[in-house]
């Protein structure tokens, strides 16, 4: 349900050329709604806004076709979620590519809409326009589903059947979304 809602919001924002109303306003973490344990590499790091024990981690094996993705979501320097999974969803529509990278338990998701259909490097923007990417994340520790305002999406490979690349995007000084995706199956709509 969360994924469908995020995809609908992303499509609406992109179609309308919208942007966040108050990008400086930070969401309040909901520690009671996060699950998982701290990653060993972050357990001793000082937490800026969320205790280390509230870091959400999830993993699933790579897909049978070798597809996988890794995502890290950070707020004010504290890791909110990290996840790895096989599969992923990529759809090519007229003039753009949409990626959905969900945590295996579907608590967190990153949706990317790039206004291009060829490999290359694309700047992240808050408005959908040719040659740019819109990146939105959602999860229990991110109440408003922050939209990235800067960053870069690099698509290394894009064919009729798969796509691969990396992304690093920020929303003000509060959120950092980064990850990589490899051999994500592409469908056409």
FILUMKE-807088 format. One record per residue (C-alpha): residue number from 1; x, y, z. Coordinates in nm, 2 decimals, padded with zeros to 4 digits. Each point is the difference from the previous one (the first is absolute). Example, Ala and Ser with C-alpha at 12.3 -4.5 7.8 and 13.67 -1.06 7.14 Angstrom:
<1,<01.23,-00.45,00.78>>
<2,<00.14,00.34,-00.07>>
***
This chain:
<1,<00.00,00.00,00.00>>
<2,<00.28,00.24,00.10>>
<3,<00.18,-00.07,-00.33>>
<4,<-00.31,00.06,-00.21>>
<5,<-00.07,00.33,00.19>>
<6,<00.36,00.12,-00.05>>
<7,<00.00,-00.09,-00.37>>
<8,<-00.33,00.19,-00.04>>
<9,<00.14,00.31,00.19>>
<10,<00.32,-00.01,-00.21>>
<11,<-00.19,-00.02,-00.33>>
<12,<-00.23,00.29,00.11>>
<13,<00.29,00.22,00.11>>
<14,<00.19,-00.07,-00.32>>
<15,<-00.30,00.06,-00.22>>
<16,<-00.08,00.33,00.18>>
<17,<00.36,00.12,00.02>>
<18,<-00.05,00.04,00.37>>
<19,<00.25,00.04,00.28>>
<20,<-00.01,-00.04,00.38>>
<21,<-00.18,00.29,00.18>>
<22,<00.25,00.02,00.29>>
<23,<00.32,-00.19,-00.09>>
<24,<00.18,00.13,00.32>>
<25,<-00.26,-00.17,00.23>>
<26,<00.13,-00.33,00.13>>
<27,<-00.21,-00.29,00.08>>
<28,<-00.01,-00.14,00.35>>
<29,<00.14,-00.35,00.03>>
<30,<-00.25,-00.25,00.15>>
<31,<00.22,-00.23,00.20>>
<32,<-00.28,-00.22,00.09>>
<33,<-00.08,-00.08,-00.36>>
<34,<00.35,-00.10,-00.11>>
<35,<00.13,-00.35,00.02>>
<36,<00.34,-00.18,-00.02>>
<37,<00.33,00.04,00.16>>
<38,<00.29,00.23,-00.05>>
<39,<00.26,-00.09,-00.26>>
<40,<00.33,-00.09,00.15>>
<41,<00.17,00.30,-00.19>>
<42,<-00.25,00.25,00.15>>
<43,<-00.05,-00.14,00.35>>
<44,<00.29,00.20,00.15>>
<45,<-00.06,00.32,-00.20>>
<46,<-00.17,00.28,00.19>>
<47,<-00.37,00.04,-00.11>>
<48,<-00.10,00.35,-00.10>>
<49,<-00.38,-00.04,00.03>>
<50,<-00.08,-00.37,00.04>>
<51,<00.16,-00.25,00.23>>
<52,<00.21,-00.26,-00.18>>
<53,<-00.24,-00.28,00.11>>
<54,<-00.27,00.15,-00.21>>
<55,<00.18,-00.05,-00.33>>
<56,<-00.21,-00.22,-00.23>>
<57,<00.19,-00.27,-00.19>>
<58,<-00.14,-00.25,-00.24>>
<59,<00.15,-00.23,-00.26>>
<60,<-00.12,-00.25,-00.26>>
<61,<00.21,-00.21,-00.24>>
<62,<00.07,00.12,-00.36>>
<63,<-00.25,-00.10,-00.26>>
<64,<00.05,-00.32,-00.20>>
<65,<00.09,00.23,-00.30>>
<66,<00.28,00.17,00.21>>
<67,<-00.21,00.31,00.06>>
<68,<00.05,00.18,00.33>>
<69,<00.01,00.35,00.16>>
<70,<00.14,00.16,00.32>>
<71,<-00.15,00.31,00.16>>
<72,<00.10,00.21,00.30>>
<73,<-00.23,00.27,00.14>>
<74,<00.15,00.25,00.25>>
<75,<-00.15,00.29,00.20>>
<76,<00.22,00.27,00.16>>
<77,<00.30,-00.24,-00.01>>
<78,<-00.18,-00.30,00.16>>
<79,<-00.07,-00.30,-00.21>>
<80,<-00.38,-00.06,-00.01>>
<81,<00.00,-00.31,-00.22>>
<82,<00.23,-00.21,-00.22>>
<83,<-00.12,-00.28,-00.21>>
<84,<00.10,-00.24,-00.28>>
<85,<-00.23,-00.20,-00.22>>
<86,<-00.03,-00.18,-00.32>>
<87,<-00.24,00.10,-00.28>>
<88,<-00.13,00.35,00.02>>
<89,<-00.24,00.16,-00.25>>
<90,<00.09,00.22,-00.30>>
<91,<-00.26,00.12,-00.25>>
<92,<00.07,00.19,-00.32>>
<93,<-00.28,00.24,-00.10>>
<94,<00.00,00.25,-00.27>>
<95,<00.30,00.22,00.06>>
<96,<00.09,-00.13,00.35>>
<97,<00.11,-00.29,00.22>>
<98,<-00.15,-00.07,00.34>>
<99,<00.19,-00.21,00.26>>
<100,<-00.15,-00.13,00.33>>
<101,<00.25,-00.13,00.25>>
<102,<-00.19,-00.14,00.30>>
<103,<00.14,-00.16,00.32>>
<104,<-00.07,-00.37,00.01>>
<105,<-00.26,00.05,00.27>>
<106,<-00.15,00.30,-00.19>>
<107,<00.05,00.24,00.29>>
<108,<00.22,00.23,-00.20>>
<109,<00.01,00.10,-00.37>>
<110,<00.19,00.23,-00.24>>
<111,<-00.18,00.10,-00.32>>
<112,<00.20,00.16,-00.28>>
<113,<-00.15,00.15,-00.32>>
<114,<00.26,00.11,-00.25>>
<115,<-00.12,00.20,-00.30>>
<116,<00.22,-00.19,-00.25>>
<117,<00.03,-00.34,-00.15>>
<118,<00.38,-00.04,-00.07>>
<119,<00.30,-00.07,00.22>>
<120,<00.16,00.31,00.14>>
<121,<00.04,00.23,00.30>>
<122,<-00.30,00.20,00.11>>
<123,<-00.03,00.27,00.26>>
<124,<-00.26,-00.05,00.28>>
<125,<-00.27,00.28,00.00>>
<126,<-00.32,00.07,00.19>>
<127,<-00.19,00.06,-00.33>>
<128,<-00.04,-00.25,-00.28>>
<129,<00.17,00.12,-00.31>>
<130,<00.19,-00.15,-00.30>>
<131,<00.35,-00.12,00.10>>
<132,<-00.06,-00.01,00.38>>
<133,<-00.11,-00.25,00.26>>
<134,<-00.25,00.03,00.29>>
<135,<00.08,-00.21,00.31>>
<136,<-00.25,-00.06,00.28>>
<137,<00.04,-00.22,00.31>>
<138,<-00.26,-00.13,00.24>>
<139,<00.00,-00.20,00.32>>
<140,<-00.12,00.01,00.36>>
<141,<00.29,00.23,00.11>>
<142,<-00.08,00.24,-00.28>>
<143,<-00.34,00.13,00.06>>
<144,<-00.04,00.23,-00.31>>
<145,<00.19,-00.22,-00.25>>
<146,<00.28,00.25,-00.07>>
<147,<00.08,00.10,-00.36>>
<148,<00.36,00.04,-00.09>>
<149,<00.10,00.35,-00.11>>
<150,<00.36,-00.06,-00.12>>
<151,<00.22,-00.29,-00.11>>
<152,<00.07,-00.23,-00.29>>
<153,<-00.13,-00.31,-00.16>>
<154,<00.24,-00.19,-00.22>>
<155,<-00.15,-00.26,-00.23>>
<156,<00.29,-00.22,-00.12>>
<157,<-00.21,-00.25,-00.20>>
<158,<-00.35,00.03,-00.14>>
<159,<-00.14,-00.25,-00.25>>
<160,<-00.34,-00.13,-00.09>>
<161,<00.03,-00.26,00.28>>
<162,<00.23,00.13,00.28>>
<163,<00.15,00.32,00.16>>
<164,<00.29,00.06,00.23>>
<165,<00.14,00.30,00.18>>
<166,<00.05,00.21,00.31>>
<167,<-00.16,00.29,00.18>>
<168,<00.09,00.25,00.27>>
<169,<-00.26,00.26,00.09>>
<170,<-00.07,00.25,00.28>>
<171,<-00.29,00.19,00.13>>
<172,<00.14,00.31,00.16>>
<173,<00.25,-00.08,00.27>>
<174,<-00.24,-00.25,00.16>>
<175,<-00.03,-00.31,-00.22>>
<176,<00.25,-00.20,-00.21>>
<177,<-00.12,-00.28,-00.23>>
<178,<00.26,-00.21,-00.17>>
<179,<00.03,-00.34,-00.17>>
<180,<00.07,-00.21,-00.29>>
<181,<-00.20,-00.23,-00.22>>
<182,<00.12,-00.27,-00.23>>
<183,<-00.19,-00.19,-00.28>>
<184,<-00.34,00.12,00.11>>
<185,<-00.27,-00.14,-00.23>>
<186,<-00.16,00.26,-00.23>>
<187,<-00.36,-00.02,-00.12>>
<188,<-00.17,00.23,-00.25>>
<189,<-00.33,00.17,00.06>>
***
